[in-house]
Every structure is written in structure tokens, then in C-alpha cells.
Amino acid sequence: MHDTSKENIDYGPLAVLIGTWKGDEGMDVAPEPDYDERNPYYETIVFEAAEDTTNAEEEVLVQLRYHQQVRRKSTELVFHDQVGYWIWNRETGQVIQTLTIPRGVTLLPGGTATVENGKTVFEVSSKAGNPDFNIIETNFMHMKARTLAFTHHLAVEGDRMSYSETTLLDIYGKQNYEHTDDNVLFRQD
């Protein structure tokens, strides 16, 4: 039996994420029917230590639970709310992100984490139909705003985090549209 005490869990590369992060340099480039919308935003992301889990008495995974809330600078209104987990498999070194947004879309991107010179870089991706790292969405979203692929690059150095995400969409008659988000955040606690 392994130790499930949160204090004694080795979170590996995920440990650098734990805490509350805030950033106000975000830029969302999103599709509209007749143009590309550019939305400056600010956000808060909270990463909390969760537990470790054993799958089929063999695979041991550790995870952080997170909540991301994004507000448009122009209106102060929330336009993106996301929850999920970051998961690390110590044996394989694999990193997995689970994310759900309240539009009827869930993604399971996977990839790697590298640590070099005090900087931790996470690279994860998913693709519709991939047997390992897939995208699931409601029939409405599949027909009207289909998510084809997702890539996420996240880098942490000390109390500074930066990320860039690209979501490939078929939406408003646009095929393979690259919806992008990026920001720089700083740890608050």
C-alpha cells in the first residue's frame, strides 16, 4: 500500500504549480462569424494538491486539482471557466491534463514535463479520435463548433508562469481555425 497523505506525496514536476496564480496580460484570439475577435483578459488559476491514485493495482498517478477563471478586461465578466486535473505518472514520466469547460467539452491532453536550469516546461496535446488523448463534446458542439485538436505549452520559473494554448476548431464555416490564448501569471501564495 502506498502513502496517500498529501504531505508525503512526491508531486514531481507538478509541485511547481501548487498555489494561486494571477495574470493580467492575457490575449484571447477567438472566431466570430465575420472576423477574428481579440479579447484582452485577466485570470486566476488555483492549483491544489489532491492525492495519488492507483489504477488496476499497478499504475500510480499523482494529481493536482485546478480551477481557472478568465475575465474580459472590457466588461469584467467571466468568459471562460475551466476545471480539471494535472496528473503525473512517476514511472513513465508522462503528464496528463484533464480539462472540462461548461460548453459540453472535455479534453484529455497528454505529454511531457522537462526541468532544466530551474525552469519546468509542460507540453501536452490531444486530438479528436486519438485513442490515448482524445476530445469529447456534445452533439451540438460537434456539429457547430467542433474541436479538432488542442496543444498547451506551460512554463514555470520561480513564481512566474507563462502559457500558450491553441485549440483547432471547425466553426462558422471556418475549417481548422486556430483559436489561441496566452498569458503570464505570478504566484500569489
N, C-alpha and C positions, 0 to 999 in steps of 0.2 A: 504494500500500500504506500502511496506517495503522500507527501505533506500537502494538505490543502489550505494551510494557514496563509493568508495573503502576505503576511510579513516575511515569510520564509520562501516565497516563490521566486525563482530566477526568471525575470521577465526578459532577459536577453536584450536585444536591440530595442524592444518596445519600452523599456524603462525610461528612455529619454522623453517619451511622450507624456508621461503622467503629470497632470496638473491642469490648470485653466490657462488658456491661451486667448489673446485678443489681438486683432489686427484691423487696421482701417485703410489699407492700401489696395483692397480687392478690386478686381475688374472682371465682370461677367460679360461675355460676348455671346448673345443668345439670338436665335432666329425669330423673326416676325414674318408675316406673310409677304411683305413687300420690301423689307430691309433687314439689316443686322442691328440689333439693339445693343447698346453699350451701357452697362449699369455699374457705376462705382458703388462699392459696398464695404461694410464693416461686419465683423463677425466675432463670435465666441465659440471656441471648441473646448469641451471639457473631456479629459481622458481620466478614467478611474480604474484602478486596479480591480480586476474581477477575481478569477480563480484559475486553477488549472483543471483540465478535464481529461479523462482517459476514454478513448474510443476503442471499443471491442477489446478491452484489456491489453492493448498494445500501444496505440498512438497517444502520446501525452502532448497536450496543447495548453499553452497559457494564453490568457486574453486580457485585453483592456476593453472596457465598455466606453463608448463615446457618444456625445451629443453635440451636433454642430447647428448653430442658428445664425442665419445670414440676413442682414437688413440692408435695404437700399438706402444710400445716403440721401437721395432726393425726397423720399417720403418717410423714412424711419420705419417703414413697415417690413415685417418678415416676409421674404420671398422665397426662402429655402430653409427647410428644417430637415435634418438628417440624423438618424441614429444607426448604431451598429457596433461592431467589434473589430479590433485589430488582434490577430491571432498569430502566435509563433510556435513552430514545431522545432524544438531544440535539436532533435535527432537529424532532421533533414535540412534545417536552416530555412525552410520555407516560411514566408509571411503571407497571411491571408487577411483581406479586409472584407467584412460583410457590411453592406450598407442598404438602408431602406429609406425611401422618400415617400411622403404621403400623396403620391400620384399614382400608386399602384405599380411601383417599380422597385425591384430588388436586384442587387448585383453582388456577385461573388468574385472579385478580382484576387489574383494570387501572384506572387513573385518573390522578390528577394529584398534583403536588407544588407547593406555594406557599412562597415565602420572603418574610417580612415582619418587619421590626424584630428581626432575629436569631432568629426562630422559623421552623422548617421544618415544614410540615404535609403529610402524605401522606394521601390519600383514595383507597382502591381498593375495588372490589366485583366480584363475579361472581354469575352466576345460572345455574341448571341450564338447559341448552338454548340459552344465549346463544351465537351463532356466534363472537363475539370473546373473551369472558371467561366460560368455562364451568366446570363442575364434573363430574368423572369419579369414579365409585365402583364398587365391586364389586356384583355382583347381590345378594348378601346385604345389604349396606348400603342399596342402593336399595330393597329390599323391607322392611327392618326399621327403618332409621334414615336415611331419605333426606334428603340435604342439598339444600335448595331455593335458598338464596341465602346470600351472605356479604358483610359490609361490615367494613372495617378503617380506623379513624382512628388515625393515629400522629403525635405531635408531639414535636419535639426542640428544646430551647432550651438551649444550652450543653451541660452534662454531665447534663441531666435529660431523660428520655424518658417520655411517658405514652401509653397506647393504650387503645382500647376496640374490641372486636370483637363482632359479632352474627352468629350462624350460625342461619339459619332452617331448622327441621327438621320432618319428619313422623316422629314416634317415639312408641311406646307408645300408639297411638291418638290422640295429640295432633296436631292439624294446625297448621302454621305456628307452632311453638314457637320462641320467641326464646331461644336459648342464648347467654349473654353472658359475656365475660371482660374484665377491665380491670386495669391495674396502673400503677405509677410505678416507673421504674428509673433507676439512676445509673451513669454510665460509670466503670469501674474502671481502665482504661488508655487 
